[in-house]
Amino acid sequence: MKIKALMLIAMLLGLALVVQAQTSRGTVSGTVADATGAVVSGATVTLTNTETTLSRMAVTNDAGFYRFDAVDLGTYSLGITASGFGTVTKTGVIVNANQTSAVDAQLAPGEQQVTVDVVSEAGATLQTEAPVRGGNISTQQVTDLPFSTRNPVALALTLPGVSSNRGGFGVGTFSVNGARGRSNNFLIDGTENNDISVAGQGFQITNPDAVQEVSVQTSNYDSEFGRSGGAVVNAITKSGTNEFHGTLSYLLDSRVDDAITGSESRDPEIAANGLPFGIENIFSGTFGGPLFLPRFGEGGRNYYSGRNRTFFFVAYQEDRQRSSTQSQLVTPTAAGRAQLRTLFPAGTNANVDTLLDLTQNAIGVASPINIALGTMSGLNRGNIEFGTFFRNFPVLNTDKQFQIRVDSQLTERDQFSVRFLSDRQDQPAGGTVGTSTFEGFDADQTNRYYNFLVANTHVFAPVLTNETRVAYNRIQLGFPISDPGGRAGILPRISVTNITALGVPATFPQGRTANNYVVQDTLTYIKGNHTFRGGVDFLRQISTQAAPFNARGSATFVAGGGFTALANFVDNIGGSGGTAARDIGSAVYFPSLYRTAVFFQDRWKATEALTLSLGLRYEYFGTPFNTLRTPAFTGLFNVDPVTRTGPFSQPNQVEADRNNFAPSFGIAYSPSFTEGMLGRMFGERKTVLRAGYQIGYDSFFNNIASNAAVSSPNIISTTITSGVTGANPRGTPNFISQIPTTAAALTPLSGQTLIAQNLLNPYYQRFSVGLQRELPYDLIVDVSYVGSKGTKLFINEDANPLVRPEQRITPAGFTGPTQGRLDNVQGGRTVRTNGGSSSYHSGQLEVKRRFANNLTLTSAYTYSKLISNADEVFNSVGNGIANSATFQTPAILGGERLDRAVSLFDRTHRASFTYVYEIPFFREQRGALGHLLGGFQISGVTTFESGVPFTISNGVDADGINGSGGDRPNFNLNGQSGVRAVPVVAPATLPNGSPNPNFGRITGYINPDANNASIDPNTAQFIANPTFIAGNPFESGIPRVGSLGRNTQRTPGTNNFNVNILKRIRVSESARIEFRSEFYNIFNHPQFGQGSASPFSPPGNPQGANFIAANTTGSTGGLFLRPNTALSDGGGRVIRYQLKLIF
């Protein structure tokens, strides 16, 4: 296999001298024939951009075939001349990214000149040469449709097979044809734009006027595209033209006219005073045209004119968000402060001095409570009054984006481009805003993105074209402590039960920086009816990541010895079970890598109607984990029981995955029938059958490595627990000083979160077959089957679970400490593995109408089923969806099959509609009445989507395995929908304190949603299992695995209408003013769990947990399985206004 790989690489390097270019341009190709159908060789074909007048020339080969590769996006005319024939000109040739515009021509003898509008020709808008599925988001859609993020990539959700990523992870991403949101490959102008840590988008262009088009390839794309088990999404920036054009715009988003959301309606202050302050101002502008530069020297013009040769485009946007939010801090009242200072004058008690010093600007005023200090040395210290202080946060978020691009035709054979993007985002206290922290102990958020590209297309000959790109991008995300030089940088996090913690949260500072250096190249060679493409894509990534890490230490004071936690804090005593902890080591690591891909593809036009695509891609993604000392899990049952040493503590590496070969095959068949039944069915080049199969590989993401970086033995989490003894009845004294400064001894019981030693890149097999048909009224219908199979997907596995006593394996004679696990000598072992798999099948329908007669529209419907055994490396609770990160029964005990079910990303139904309608009345805007009533446009995006699957948990450990995290209740098919029954178990002791002989017996069942009324479990749909008690003679001693499956419930679906109402006023022939009102969720439908489009609205899960309570034993009464509660927010209507000058 190694020899084959080397041979393949050598062959491709010989073909493509540099590396693979994931093109952001398009292709124009076709066949030239005479009136009899015989091919015409030697015909001259000239392709001319109608906006820049730049042209390229090709000559048809012996097969009458011509092809232009790496064509800039836009509208072109195509001129064909040949000796003895009249000239034919084809106009209106539209070039989209990553698509082939097929333009055939028939020449007639003589000198008559013929001009034909390509759009009017049969099949002109069909994809007749490639099997790729997906779509291109046009300039009109980008600028006219409503999408709240202002990032045009979001419009990918209007395409078939693309569904929301709700509950999943990744930045600005979505699920495509059954793949996870992390599985997409995001590009800008064909070069790397992926977040290296959590996946998803890196740089997000949020100025729609700066984007030319978005190419979304969802399946069966060419082998030159990779790093993806999902979609390849390419945002293409605008370039200048031969005329000066630009925009100036201002967008206002204020909470004044937004609807009050569900969770806000429960706030009495909002009910009384209206919505809190929030305003967003976005200023943006663009300008482009021919580039004029000063020229020095004698004679001639004193400036260089770029007209017809060199063009520039610049864009700038500044987004200012201003609002306020509030957090509630429990802190001493004025009376409480006075009492503490009376008891402990300044300088006599360090802990009291710290508390009063840090809270001096946060005096509790509401909801007073008294906390006892107790009696010391015969002195009753009485109660200390605490209350709630409302801390108001000014939220200041500024985002500045800049873009510049220059394109130049250096010679007739060279097209050169250079482009630079920058984005600077700053939010003071952005890391902690709205959380329970005291002033002076905040963490900021500072993000920096840079993206630089140099590209050149060189035409060696009409049959040989080379595209070369060199790119650099930098992603820098930081959450620094706001005042690292003050007490915030040194004070440990101090927590005291019932009051707000002091100090900066232990997870700060953190951040990541990635420097990506990319070199790409593609060589295209035409031979007869074959178009060969090959190349290499090389990326060097130099990164630094600082994972969340308790570097300053923490101390948690709890009650003990008859004293409250506050009393123990004042006396510096830990209480019963208090902890002093610190992570020893460094959480900064350097997950750098080399990533290399090579490909070769042949597109063979076998007949006039049939085109075959054959390709092979090889990818190597590097091993970013191996910059850690010990990234890999080392297995079980390999610890010496005498010395308690083993490989768990030794340096190791994850094996490299060098076997990522990705073949692809596709057909496009466009028959031509002029009569009969076949003529009526297929028409004359009005139908294309497309089918394909390919494999795509996912990249690693560094969050996997970050978890390993802060796991033992890479760092040592050292904790000292306060214990109550006869000598210390209140716990450990001098507790603050107990915060560790040196690492505890590493033992096999130290918990680990590491990586499988043979971790591979996951891959998806994708397959599809579909029929695309051109219909009257400018309609195109595409009906298809699309499927995928995910293999070796990333998941979490509990490799050494807690188990029942009879399942524990302990070496004979071992007397050391244990934790009750499968390998009873070792501690917890959470491992990132390739144990995930998925299966996706869908029927997809798309209907499009190109812009004609004032109307363009698209509609996409997907009916699908996605099955998986697991869906993520992490659980999705923080994203508002109840979904466990591990199997109910660990895979090592055979539990994988029990969790195969509908996936978190399954959306049975998804329908999306977009439309742009220019109202035809008074379009010319002649006279005052025309200016008043003309120029109106309405556009919109309407979305319907099934809800997100989620899992109901049991809430307690019923099988004695793996704790309570994955346990599920029993399901009663005949029970009342949504009703639960929770067992009442006899306690260990009777009210008089004596042992209870019935301990562990189920004495009945209650329904927490009916005020804990008794219930017959046979009438409930969900029946909880009791906590397993080893050795118990009654029901609690029986291990139980719930019969309910994973992801059996769904959240409410999406029913959303976004609408723009736009008025354009013509100022001159080349200038107009545009006023737009944007309505998001115009009908104010609740979208539970999703929140509003406004950045100032509450999230869909305001409490940061599951927005639908789904814990059978633990959910508060009245909340179980209900979407509209205090745990959720359904969002509401948001209105924005934009004023724009277009010139």
MIBABA-318555 format. One record per residue (C-alpha): residue in three letters; x, y, z. Coordinates in steps of 0.5 Angstrom, whole numbers, plus 500, padded with zeros to 3 digits. Layout:
! MIBABA-318555
ALAXYZ/...
***
This chain:
! MIBABA-318555
MET500500500/LYS506505502/ILE509503495/LYS502505491/ALA501511495/LEU508514493/MET507512486/LEU501516486/ILE504522489/ALA510522484/MET505521478/LEU501527481/LEU507531482/GLY509530475/LEU503533473/ALA502539477/LEU508542479/VAL506546485/VAL499544489/GLN492543488/ALA487549488/GLN480549490/THR478554485/SER473559486/ARG472560479/GLY468557474/THR469553467/VAL466554460/SER466549455/GLY463546449/THR463543442/VAL463546435/ALA460543430/ASP457545423/ALA450544420/THR451537419/GLY453535426/ALA460534424/VAL465537429/VAL469543427/SER477543429/GLY481549429/ALA475554430/THR477560434/VAL473561441/THR473568444/LEU471569451/THR469576453/ASN467579460/THR462584459/GLU463588465/THR471588464/THR472587457/LEU477582459/SER478576454/ARG481569453/MET482565447/ALA481558445/VAL482553439/THR477547438/ASN481541438/ASP480535433/ALA474533437/GLY471540436/PHE472541443/TYR474547447/ARG474549454/PHE476555459/ASP478554466/ALA479558472/VAL474563469/ASP472569473/LEU465569475/GLY460574471/THR457574465/TYR460573458/SER459573451/LEU462567447/GLY465569439/ILE466563435/THR470564428/ALA472559423/SER475559416/GLY469558411/PHE463559416/GLY460565419/THR461568426/VAL457566432/THR456570438/LYS453567444/THR451572449/GLY449572456/VAL453566458/ILE453566466/VAL459563470/ASN458561477/ALA463558482/ASN465551481/GLN460550475/THR461548468/SER457552463/ALA456548457/VAL456552451/ASP455548444/ALA455552437/GLN453550430/LEU456554425/ALA453555418/PRO457556411/GLY458563409/GLU459570412/GLN452571416/GLN453573423/VAL449570428/THR448572435/VAL444568440/ASP442569447/VAL444563451/VAL439563456/SER434562451/GLU437556449/ALA435549451/GLY438546457/ALA443552458/THR441553465/LEU442545467/GLN448542469/THR450537463/GLU457535465/ALA458534472/PRO455530477/VAL456535483/ARG450537487/GLY449543491/GLY448550489/ASN450557488/ILE448563492/SER447569487/THR449576488/GLN442578488/GLN440573493/VAL446575497/THR444583497/ASP436582497/LEU434576501/PRO433577509/PHE438573513/SER440576520/THR447574521/ARG449578514/ASN454572513/PRO451570506/VAL454563508/ALA448562512/LEU443562505/ALA446555504/LEU440553509/THR436554503/LEU439548499/PRO436541499/GLY440536504/VAL442542508/SER439542515/SER440546521/ASN446544526/ARG441545532/GLY444542538/GLY451541535/PHE458544535/GLY462548530/VAL462556528/GLY456558523/THR455551520/PHE450546519/SER448539517/VAL449537510/ASN446530507/GLY447526514/ALA454529516/ARG455533522/GLY456540522/ARG464539524/SER464535517/ASN464541512/ASN470545509/PHE469552509/LEU473556504/ILE474564502/ASP476564495/GLY478557494/THR483557500/GLU482555508/ASN477558512/ASN476553518/ASP476554525/ILE481549528/SER479548535/VAL471547534/ALA471547527/GLY466551522/GLN467558519/GLY474562521/PHE473569518/GLN465570517/ILE464576512/THR458580514/ASN458585509/PRO453582503/ASP455588499/ALA463585499/VAL461578497/GLN460576489/GLU457569490/VAL457563495/SER458556492/VAL455550496/GLN457543494/THR453538498/SER455532494/ASN459528489/TYR464534487/ASP470534484/SER476530487/GLU480537487/PHE475538493/GLY476535500/ARG477535507/SER470534508/GLY465529509/GLY459534508/ALA459540504/VAL465544501/VAL462552502/ASN466557498/ALA465565499/ILE467569493/THR469576494/LYS467581489/SER472584484/GLY472591481/THR469592473/ASN471597468/GLU466602471/PHE466605478/HIS461602482/GLY460602490/THR455602496/LEU454606502/SER449603507/TYR447604515/LEU443599518/LEU439600525/ASP437594529/SER434597536/ARG430593541/VAL424599541/ASP420595536/ASP422588537/ALA417583540/ILE417581547/THR420574547/GLY417568552/SER422568557/GLU422576557/SER414576558/ARG416573565/ASP420578567/PRO416583572/GLU421589570/ILE420588563/ALA412587563/ALA412594567/ASN418598563/GLY418594556/LEU424591553/PRO431593556/PHE436598552/GLY439595546/ILE442598539/GLU446596533/ASN449600528/ILE452598522/PHE456602517/SER459599511/GLY461601504/THR464598498/PHE468601492/GLY471598486/GLY473600479/PRO479600474/LEU485602478/PHE489608476/LEU496609479/PRO501615478/ARG506614473/PHE513617474/GLY518619469/GLU518624462/GLY513623457/GLY506620456/ARG500620461/ASN502622468/TYR498616471/TYR497609469/SER490607467/GLY487600469/ARG481600464/ASN480594461/ARG486591465/THR487592472/PHE481593477/PHE480594484/PHE475593490/VAL475595497/ALA470594503/TYR469596510/GLN464595515/GLU464597522/ASP459594527/ARG457597534/GLN453593539/ARG451597545/SER446594550/SER446593558/THR445586561/GLN445585569/SER447579573/GLN445578581/LEU450577586/VAL449575593/THR453580597/PRO453583604/THR448588605/ALA450595609/ALA448592615/GLY452586614/ARG458589612/ALA458593619/GLN457587623/LEU463584620/ARG467590621/THR465590628/LEU467583629/PHE473583625/PRO477590625/ALA481591619/GLY487587619/THR485582624/ASN482577619/ALA484576612/ASN478573609/VAL474578612/ASP478583609/THR478580602/LEU471579602/LEU469586604/ASP474589599/LEU472586593/THR465587594/GLN465594597/ASN462597590/ALA457591590/ILE452592596/GLY446587597/VAL440591597/ALA434586595/SER432579598/PRO436579605/ILE438573608/ASN441572614/ILE447567615/ALA449565622/LEU457566624/GLY456561630/THR459562637/MET467562638/SER470563644/GLY464564648/LEU462570643/ASN455569639/ARG457572633/GLY450573631/ASN448573624/ILE451577618/GLU446580613/PHE447578605/GLY442581600/THR442581592/PHE446586588/PHE444587581/ARG450589577/ASN449592571/PHE454591565/PRO455595559/VAL455591553/LEU460594548/ASN461590542/THR465592536/ASP467589530/LYS471592524/GLN472588517/PHE476591512/GLN477588505/ILE481589499/ARG482586492/VAL486587486/ASP485583479/SER490584473/GLN491581466/LEU498582466/THR499579460/GLU494575455/ARG496569458/ASP496571466/GLN491573470/PHE493575477/SER489577483/VAL491579490/ARG486580496/PHE487581503/LEU481581509/SER481583516/ASP477583522/ARG478586529/GLN472584534/ASP473587541/GLN468586547/PRO470588554/ALA468583559/GLY466579553/GLY468573557/THR464574563/VAL458579561/GLY452577565/THR455572569/SER456572577/THR462576577/PHE464582581/GLU467588578/GLY475587577/PHE474580575/ASP472580568/ALA475577562/ASP475580555/GLN474577548/THR478579543/ASN478576536/ARG483577530/TYR482574523/TYR487576517/ASN486572510/PHE491574505/LEU491571498/VAL495571492/ALA493567485/ASN495567478/THR492563472/HIS497562467/VAL495559460/PHE500555457/ALA496553451/PRO489553449/VAL489546452/LEU493547458/THR492552464/ASN495552471/GLU492555477/THR497557483/ARG495560489/VAL499562495/ALA495564502/TYR496566509/ASN490566514/ARG491567522/ILE485566527/GLN486569534/LEU481568539/GLY483570546/PHE479571553/PRO484575557/ILE483577564/SER481584564/ASP486586569/PRO491581569/GLY496586573/GLY491587579/ARG488582584/ALA484578578/GLY491575576/ILE493572582/LEU487571587/PRO484564587/ARG477563586/ILE474563592/SER467559593/VAL462560599/THR456556599/ASN450561598/ILE454567596/THR457569590/ALA464567589/LEU470571589/GLY475572583/VAL476570576/PRO472564574/ALA478558573/THR477557566/PHE480564564/PRO484566561/GLN484562555/GLY484562547/ARG487560541/THR492562535/ALA492559528/ASN497561523/ASN495557516/TYR500557510/VAL497555504/VAL500553497/GLN495550492/ASP496549484/THR491545479/LEU494544472/THR488542467/TYR490539460/ILE485537455/LYS486531450/GLY480530445/ASN474529449/HIS478528456/THR479534461/PHE485532466/ARG486536472/GLY491534477/GLY494538483/VAL496538490/ASP494542496/PHE499543502/LEU498547508/ARG502548514/GLN499550520/ILE503553526/SER498554532/THR498555539/GLN492554544/ALA491555551/ALA486550554/PRO481552560/PHE486551566/ASN485552573/ALA492556574/ARG490560580/GLY487555584/SER481555588/ALA478554594/THR471552596/PHE468553603/VAL462548605/ALA458547612/GLY461543617/GLY462542625/GLY455545626/PHE458552623/THR455555616/ALA460555610/LEU460563611/ALA463561618/ASN468556616/PHE470561611/VAL471567616/ASP475562620/ASN479559614/ILE476552615/GLY474548609/GLY468544612/SER466537611/GLY468536604/GLY470543602/THR476543596/ALA482546595/ALA485545588/ARG490547583/ASP492545576/ILE499544576/GLY503544569/SER501548563/ALA495548559/VAL498552553/TYR500547547/PHE502547540/PRO498543535/SER502544529/LEU501540523/TYR503539515/ARG496537511/THR497535504/ALA492532499/VAL493530492/PHE488529486/PHE487527479/GLN481527475/ASP479525468/ARG472528465/TRP471525459/LYS465527454/ALA464520452/THR458522447/GLU455528446/ALA450527451/LEU454523456/THR460525461/LEU463521465/SER467524471/LEU473519474/GLY477522480/LEU482520486/ARG484524492/TYR489522497/GLU489526504/TYR494526510/PHE491531515/GLY497530520/THR497529527/PRO496535531/PHE495531538/ASN503529538/THR505535540/LEU502533547/ARG507529552/THR501523553/PRO496524548/ALA494517547/PHE490512552/THR494506553/GLY489501555/LEU486497561/PHE489491565/ASN496493564/VAL498497571/ASP503493576/PRO499491582/VAL505492586/THR508498584/ARG502501581/THR506503575/GLY504503568/PRO504506561/PHE498511563/SER504515565/GLN509515560/PRO510519554/ASN506516547/GLN504518541/VAL497517536/GLU499513530/ALA499517524/ASP493516519/ARG496515512/ASN491511508/ASN486516506/PHE484515499/ALA478518496/PRO475515489/SER470519486/PHE465517480/GLY460520477/ILE455521470/ALA451526467/TYR447524461/SER443529457/PRO439526452/SER436530446/PHE429527443/THR425531439/GLU419527438/GLY415522440/MET414520448/LEU421521449/GLY421527446/ARG415529451/MET419526457/PHE426529456/GLY426534451/GLU432536446/ARG437537451/LYS432539457/THR433534461/VAL440531465/LEU441525469/ARG446525474/ALA449520479/GLY455519483/TYR459516488/GLN465518492/ILE468518499/GLY470524503/TYR474525509/ASP473529516/SER479533519/PHE481533526/PHE479539530/ASN483541536/ASN478541541/ILE480533542/ALA487535543/SER485541548/ASN481536553/ALA487531553/ALA492537554/VAL488539561/SER488531563/SER493527567/PRO499526566/ASN499532561/ILE497536567/ILE496534574/SER489536577/THR491537585/THR485537590/ILE486537597/THR479535601/SER477538607/GLY475532612/VAL472532619/THR476529624/GLY476529632/ALA482534632/ASN479538626/PRO471537627/ARG470543622/GLY474541617/THR481543615/PRO484549618/ASN488555614/PHE484552608/ILE486558603/SER494556604/GLN492549603/ILE491551595/PRO496546592/THR503549589/THR506542588/ALA503537584/ALA500531587/ALA503524586/LEU500521579/THR497514580/PRO493510576/LEU487512579/SER488519576/GLY482521571/GLN484521564/THR481524558/LEU485522552/ILE485519545/ALA485512542/GLN492511540/ASN489509533/LEU485515532/LEU483515524/ASN480521520/PRO472519519/TYR470518512/TYR463519509/GLN461515503/ARG456519499/PHE452517493/SER446520489/VAL442519483/GLY437525480/LEU434528474/GLN434535473/ARG429538468/GLU428544464/LEU420546464/PRO416552461/TYR416559465/ASP423559466/LEU423553471/ILE428548473/VAL426542477/ASP431537480/VAL428531483/SER434526487/TYR435521492/VAL441522496/GLY445518501/SER451517505/LYS454513510/GLY459515516/THR464511518/LYS469511524/LEU466518526/PHE469521533/ILE465519539/ASN466519547/GLU467512550/ASP467511557/ALA473505557/ASN473504564/PRO466505567/LEU464504574/VAL461497574/ARG457493579/PRO462489584/GLU461482581/GLN464486574/ARG470489577/ILE477486576/THR482486581/PRO488483581/ALA489477586/GLY491480593/PHE491487591/THR490491597/GLY491498594/PRO485504593/THR480502588/GLN474506585/GLY469501583/ARG471500576/LEU472495571/ASP479495571/ASN479496579/VAL486499579/GLN485504574/GLY481511575/GLY476514570/ARG478513562/THR474517557/VAL477516550/ARG476520544/THR475514539/ASN472512532/GLY466508535/GLY461512531/SER457511525/SER451513521/SER446512515/TYR443517511/HIS437516506/SER433522503/GLY429524497/GLN430531495/LEU426536491/GLU428543488/VAL424548484/LYS428554481/ARG426560477/ARG431564474/PHE430572475/ALA425574469/ASN419578469/ASN420581476/LEU420574479/THR426569482/LEU424564487/THR427557489/SER424552493/ALA427546496/TYR424540500/THR428534503/TYR425528506/SER430524510/LYS432519515/LEU439519519/ILE440514524/SER447514528/ASN449510534/ALA452517537/ASP453524535/GLU458528538/VAL464528542/PHE461532547/ASN454532550/SER449538547/VAL446540554/GLY450547554/ASN446547547/GLY440546550/ILE438539547/ALA438533552/ASN443528549/SER448524552/ALA456524550/THR456517552/PHE453510551/GLN447508556/THR451502557/PRO459502555/ALA461500548/ILE466495552/LEU460492555/GLY457491549/GLY452497549/GLU453500542/ARG447497539/LEU442499544/ASP444507542/ARG443506535/ALA437510533/VAL435517530/SER441522530/LEU441528534/PHE441531527/ASP435528524/ARG430533521/THR425528517/HIS422534514/ARG425541511/ALA423546506/SER425552505/PHE423558500/THR426564497/TYR423569493/VAL425576490/TYR419580487/GLU420587484/ILE413590483/PRO412592476/PHE408598477/PHE412605476/ARG418601475/GLU421607471/GLN419612476/ARG417617471/GLY415623475/ALA413625482/LEU408619482/GLY413614479/HIS418616484/LEU413615490/LEU410609488/GLY415605484/GLY421601486/PHE418597491/GLN421590492/ILE419584497/SER423578498/GLY423573503/VAL426566506/THR421562509/THR423555513/PHE419549516/GLU423544519/SER422538524/GLY424539531/VAL431536534/PRO431529537/PHE433529544/THR433523550/ILE429522556/SER434520562/ASN432516568/GLY436521572/VAL439516577/ASP444510576/ALA439504575/ASP444499573/GLY450500577/ILE454502571/ASN457508568/GLY453512573/SER447516572/GLY449520566/GLY446515560/ASP441511564/ARG434512561/PRO427510564/ASN422504561/PHE417506556/ASN410504556/LEU407504550/ASN400504553/GLY401509558/GLN399516557/SER403521553/GLY408525557/VAL406522564/ARG412520568/ALA412515574/VAL417515579/PRO418510584/VAL418511592/VAL424507595/ALA424505602/PRO429509606/ALA435506610/THR433508616/LEU426509620/PRO424516622/ASN427514629/GLY433513626/SER433505627/PRO435501621/ASN429500616/PRO428493614/ASN424494608/PHE430499605/GLY430499598/ARG423496597/ILE419500592/THR413502596/GLY409506590/TYR410511585/ILE409518584/ASN407523579/PRO412530580/ASP408533575/ALA401532579/ASN404535586/ASN407528587/ALA400524587/SER400517587/ILE400514580/ASP399507577/PRO406506573/ASN402502568/THR398509566/ALA405512565/GLN409513559/PHE415513562/ILE417509568/ALA423511572/ASN428505575/PRO430506582/THR437507584/PHE441501584/ILE444498591/ALA449493590/GLY446487595/ASN440490596/PRO434484597/PHE429488594/GLU427491588/SER433496588/GLY438491588/ILE436489581/PRO440492576/ARG435495570/VAL437498563/GLY431502561/SER427500555/LEU427507552/GLY431508546/ARG435514545/ASN433520542/THR425518542/GLN422525543/ARG423532539/THR423539540/PRO418543537/GLY419545529/THR421551526/ASN416555522/ASN419562520/PHE418567515/ASN423572514/VAL421578509/ASN424584506/ILE420590504/LEU425595500/LYS424601496/ARG429604491/ILE429611489/ARG432612482/VAL437618483/SER440618476/GLU442613471/SER447610475/ALA445612482/ARG439610487/ILE437610494/GLU435604497/PHE431604504/ARG429597507/SER425594513/GLU427587515/PHE422583519/TYR425576522/ASN420572524/ILE415577522/PHE409573524/ASN412572531/HIS411564531/PRO415561537/GLN421558535/PHE423554542/GLY430553543/GLN432558538/GLY431565540/SER431571536/ALA435574530/SER437580535/PRO443580538/PHE440583545/SER435577546/PRO435571550/PRO438565547/GLY433559546/ASN436556553/PRO436562558/GLN439558563/GLY444554559/ALA441547560/ASN436543556/PHE430548554/ILE426542555/ALA426538562/ALA427531560/ASN430528567/THR425523569/THR427523576/GLY430530577/SER426535573/THR422540577/GLY414538577/GLY410541571/LEU416542567/PHE417535564/LEU417535557/ARG414542556/PRO417547551/ASN414553554/THR417554561/ALA422558564/LEU428554561/SER426556554/ASP425562550/GLY421562543/GLY424568540/GLY420573537/ARG419578531/VAL425583530/ILE425589525/ARG431592522/TYR432598518/GLN437599512/LEU439605508/LYS443604502/LEU446609497/ILE448605490/PHE452608485/
***
